[in-house]
Amino acid sequence: MIERLIEWGEQQPLVRAMILTSTRAIPNASPDLFSDYDVILALRDVRPFHEDRTWLEDFGPVLALYRDPLEVDKGYLTSGNVTQYENGLKIDFTLWSVEILQRVAAEPELPAEFDAGYRVLLDKDGLTEGLKPPSYRAYIPTPPTEADYQTVIELFFLDTTYVAKLLWRDDMMAAKELLDHFVKQEHLRPMLEWRVEIDHGWSVKPGPYGRRLKKWLRPDLWTELENTYTGLEPEANWAALFDTIALFRKVALEVGQQLGYAYSYDLDRRAMAYLNKVKNLDRNAKNFF
């Protein structure tokens, strides 16, 4: 596929450089057959590639496509296409005016996308000669400040109150969205990632949405995380909510102890009292007290 991309780029007069980023550009990574090809095309003119996208069919029949709008980045055009092909191939094409690549190459530090790892596949005009070598450390979480740690705890418990209200109302679809997205993805996941980084010396990349958490997270914690997922039955979701809180509390205490930060016991106690009151509140109640 790399050879096909290079051969195609060589035949396109407007394509002046081609850079591969993400998993397939990182040494010792483990891409599988579904791993994307993340390709940046430095173009003499972005408009033809944006306006007529039949060129995407050069790599096979397109199954589905997300089209970025045509935008201006500090005076120069950029766009892109997230392209899923029928044969399983997926290519995310980023379209840059050549001036954007020239600016990136001249900057003293690489953007995160490049610092995570890149590979120059084609360069007709020496546009990439100034690019710094990647450190491969982009997207590795860094230790939170105490303020960051406390904010995650407070927002976690705040969003549990929304879940409780939705469960009380029997709004199950909304409750599942709040529990499994906001509570787990936005607040529990960062705490789990901090636990992972403490265990591995702040050196691993958990990936977006917790993609690689199962690989790095302590097995007992992963099992507890699995047990927080359930279907649409209301009582099962109340149990999932409290199991999620128990897991969050356990991990937050461990992270706080390792980093020297105090856990918010008072907030925890008062939030649990509130949640239990909502759970036991009569569905026909007219006031909370």
C-alpha positions, -999 to +999 in steps of 0.1 A: +000+000+000+029+024+008+043+017-027+009+023-043+006+057-025+041+067-035+036+057-071+003+075-072+018+107-057+047+107-082+021+108-110+002+138-096+017+171-106+000+190-078+013+166-051+046+179-040+051+159-008+035+130+010+039+123+047+026+093+067+017+098+103+001+079+132+004+041+139+019+031+105+047+056+109+058+047+144+087+022+147+078-010+166+041-002+165+017-030+159-007-020+132-033-046+121-053-050+089-078-023+101-052+003+110-057+036+091-032+051+067-029+087+078-015+106+049-007+143+045-006+156+010+013+189+004-004+203-026+005+231-050-033+238-051-058+223-026-089+233-045-089+206-073-085+178-047-113+193-026-138+201-054-134+169-074-129+139-052-131+112-078-093+108-072-101+089-040-114+060-062-078+055-074-073+034-043-105+013-046-143+016-044-152+041-017-177+027+008-183+059+029-166+092+031-164+122+056-155+154+038-137+182+056-148+217+046-123+239+028-106+260+055-079+287+058-050+280+081-031+312+086-037+323+051-034+290+033-060+264+023-065+230+039-091+203+038-092+165+041-111+133+036-117+103+059-122+075+034-134+040+041-130+016+012-150-015+005-119-037+007-113-027+043-087-001+035-091+032+053-071+063+044-074+096+061-061+122+036-051+156+050-048+182+022-023+210+029-011+239+008+027+235+004+031+266+025+016+249+056+042+222+054+070+247+049+058+265+080+057+233+100+092+224+088+105+258+099+091+257+134+114+249+163+091+221+177+071+195+158+033+195+162+021+165+182+009+146+151+045+147+138+062+142+171+043+110+177+060+097+146+061+105+109+076+091+077+083+111+045+070+090+016+076+115-011+092+150-014+097+164-049+109+198-038+128+193-005+099+207+015+105+184+045+143+189+048+138+212+079+116+188+098+130+178+132+132+141+142+102+129+163+106+121+200+077+096+198+065+110+231+034+130+219+001+118+233+017+102+264-002+116+294+017+138+318+012+139+356-018+160+366-015+190+388-034+188+421-060+212+407-064+189+376-069+159+400-094+177+421-113+190+391-118+155+377-132+143+410-156+172+413-168+169+377-172+132+381-195+135+410-214+164+394-222+142+363-233+113+385-261+135+397-273+139+361-273+101+357-293+097+389-320+122+378-323+105+344-326+071+360-353+084+384-372+098+353-367+065+335-350+083+306-328+053+299-312+063+266-301+097+280-290+080+313-268+056+293-252+084+273-244+103+305-231+073+324-211+056+296-198+087+279-195+117+303-190+099+335-167+071+322-151+086+291-146+122+304-138+115+341-132+079+349-109+073+319-084+101+327-081+087+363-076+052+349-049+065+325-031+083+353-031+049+372-016+033+341+011+059+337+021+056+373+024+019+368+045+023+337+066+054+344+046+079+323+057+062+291+027+046+274+000+058+251-035+046+262-050+058+229-082+077+223-114+065+240-094+041+261-085+019+231-055+004+247-065+004+283-071-033+284-035-038+275-020-015+301-045-015+330-041-037+360-062-068+355-084-064+386-092-029+376-101-039+341-125-066+355-141-040+377-145-016+347-161-044+326-187-049+354-198-012+351-214-019+317-250-032+314-282-030+293-312-008+297-328-023+329-332+005+354-320-014+385-290-027+366-280+008+357-283+020+393-259-008+402-237+002+373-236+037+385-226+028+420-200+003+407-186+030+385-183+053+416-166+025+436-141+020+408-134+057+405-130+061+442-105+031+444-084+044+415-086+081+426-074+071+461-044+052+446-035+080+422-038+106+450-016+086+473+011+081+446+011+118+436+007+132+471-028+146+466-057+145+491-089+127+480-122+147+485-138+124+511-163+151+521-175+155+485-177+118+481-198+113+513-222+141+504-226+130+468-233+094+478-260+107+502-276+127+474-275+098+450-290+073+474-318+098+482-326+102+445-326+064+440-350+059+469-372+089+461-408+081+452-415+085+415-445+107+424-426+129+448-432+167+444-402+179+463-368+165+472-369+169+510 
